[in-house]
Amino acid sequence: MRYDIFYAAKARDDLEEIYEYIAFNLQEPLTAEKLYETIIVAVHTLEYFPIRNALYENEPWRSRGLRKLLVKNFLVLYQM
């Protein structure tokens, strides 16, 4: 079964901020591009097996079904 991926507005904003910080503040546009792509690819692997990642440890997020995906030094939080 394939699941659809939807990005929250805050998630899109966070991705943009990460990209801009690395590309412009650190002056590493290629690194920013690679990281952005790495995060997007990792998130889209959730289309086929989203339950593989652990639930977030803390409440109230755990009881709400929030899961975590680690990508490099970033934590992606998602719900099914």
Contacts in CASP RR format, 6 or more apart in sequence:
PFRMAT RR
TARGET T0000
AUTHOR 0000-0000-0000
METHOD contacts of the structure
MODEL  1
MRYDIFYAAKARDDLEEIYEYIAFNLQEPLTAEKLYETIIVAVHTLEYFP
IRNALYENEPWRSRGLRKLLVKNFLVLYQM
1 48 0 8 1.000
2 47 0 8 1.000
2 48 0 8 1.000
3 46 0 8 1.000
3 47 0 8 1.000
3 48 0 8 1.000
3 50 0 8 1.000
3 80 0 8 1.000
4 47 0 8 1.000
5 43 0 8 1.000
5 44 0 8 1.000
5 46 0 8 1.000
5 47 0 8 1.000
7 15 0 8 1.000
7 43 0 8 1.000
15 36 0 8 1.000
15 39 0 8 1.000
15 40 0 8 1.000
18 32 0 8 1.000
18 35 0 8 1.000
18 36 0 8 1.000
18 39 0 8 1.000
18 74 0 8 1.000
19 32 0 8 1.000
19 33 0 8 1.000
19 35 0 8 1.000
19 36 0 8 1.000
20 32 0 8 1.000
21 32 0 8 1.000
22 28 0 8 1.000
22 29 0 8 1.000
22 31 0 8 1.000
22 32 0 8 1.000
22 35 0 8 1.000
23 29 0 8 1.000
23 31 0 8 1.000
23 32 0 8 1.000
23 33 0 8 1.000
26 32 0 8 1.000
35 72 0 8 1.000
38 71 0 8 1.000
38 72 0 8 1.000
39 71 0 8 1.000
39 72 0 8 1.000
39 74 0 8 1.000
39 76 0 8 1.000
42 69 0 8 1.000
42 71 0 8 1.000
42 76 0 8 1.000
43 69 0 8 1.000
43 71 0 8 1.000
43 76 0 8 1.000
43 78 0 8 1.000
46 53 0 8 1.000
46 69 0 8 1.000
46 78 0 8 1.000
50 67 0 8 1.000
50 78 0 8 1.000
50 80 0 8 1.000
51 67 0 8 1.000
51 80 0 8 1.000
53 67 0 8 1.000
53 68 0 8 1.000
53 69 0 8 1.000
54 67 0 8 1.000
54 68 0 8 1.000
55 62 0 8 1.000
55 65 0 8 1.000
55 66 0 8 1.000
55 67 0 8 1.000
55 68 0 8 1.000
56 62 0 8 1.000
56 65 0 8 1.000
56 66 0 8 1.000
56 67 0 8 1.000
56 68 0 8 1.000
56 77 0 8 1.000
61 77 0 8 1.000
64 79 0 8 1.000
65 79 0 8 1.000
65 80 0 8 1.000
66 77 0 8 1.000
66 78 0 8 1.000
66 79 0 8 1.000
67 77 0 8 1.000
67 78 0 8 1.000
67 79 0 8 1.000
67 80 0 8 1.000
68 75 0 8 1.000
68 76 0 8 1.000
68 77 0 8 1.000
68 78 0 8 1.000
69 75 0 8 1.000
69 76 0 8 1.000
69 77 0 8 1.000
69 78 0 8 1.000
70 76 0 8 1.000
END
